Amino acid sequence: MDLVHIVNLKVTLHKRVALKGAESNMGTKKNKEAIDEIKKSLDFLTEEMSVVIKQQKMIMELVAEVKTLRIQNAEKDKRLDFLESRVQALEQYSSINCSGH
């Protein structure tokens, strides 16, 4: 659920709460306090969901970066193996040439 859906949900809930209050035609202080409390809770939840969505996005970016780094690391390991084998081949070649003189 993205932030747009959360905001839409919040607006819908605000409207429903307002309609329920109007339908019941009970403008008592207690009802108003309950409605205000629900609105505050919705605002808080919206803010919390926004924070969670941002954190989730950051985590996904970090996961993608880790995957990229793992691929790069594997490529470097292959390159290192290749270079080590080349060094060994050169060492063998030079020892054969040195012993042949």
N, C-alpha and C positions, 0 to 999 in steps of 0.2 A: 504494500500500500504506500503510494507516494504522498507527498505533502499536499498536492492538489486534491486528492481523494479525501484526505483528512480534513482539509478546510471545508470541502463540500459537505462532509459528514457533520462537521461542527455547525455549519449554517443550517442544515436540515434539522439537526437536533434543537438548535435555538428556535427555529420556526415552530417545531412541534411543541416545545415547552410553552411558547407564547400562545399557541392555539389552544393547548389544554387549559391554560389559565383563563383564556377568553371564553372557551366553551363552558367551563364550569361556572363562569361568572362569579367567581369567588375572589374578590380583590383583597382578601385579608392580608394582613401583615405577614402572617405565617406562610401563606402561599408565595408571596413576593420574596420572602427570605429563602424559601426552598428553591424557587426559580433562580434567584441570584446565586445560590450555592451551586446549583447545577451548572450555571453558566461559568462560574469560576472554575469548577472541575473540568469542564470542557476546554476552557482556555489553557489550563494547566496541562491537560492531556495533549493538546495540540502542540504546545511548546516542547513537551517531553518527546513526542513523536518526531518533531522536527530535529531535535538533538540526536535521537536514535538513527534517523535516516541519514544525517550527516556522518555519524560515526560508522554506519554500515557502508556508506559510500567510500569512506576513507579505508576501511578494512578491505573492501573489494579492490581498491587501487593498490594497496600493499600486497595483497595476494597475487595480483597480476605482476607486480614488480618482482616478487619472490620467484614466480615461475620464470620470468625473463632471466633473472640472475642464475637460476639453476641451469637453464639452457646454456647461458654463456659459460658457466663453470664447467659444464660437461664438454663444451667445445674446446675450452682451454686445456682441460685434462687430455683430450685427444691430441691436441697440438703438442702438449708437453711430452706425451708418449712418443709421438712421431719424432720430435727433436732429440729425445733421449736415445732412440734407436739410431738416429743419424750420427750422434756423437759416438755411440758404440761402434758403428761401422767405420767411422773415421779413425777411431783409436786402433781398431784391428788392422785397418789399411796401413796406418803409420807404423805399427809394430811389425808388420810383414815387410815393409820397405826398409825399416831400420835393420832388421835382422838379415835381410838379403844383401846388404853391402858388405 
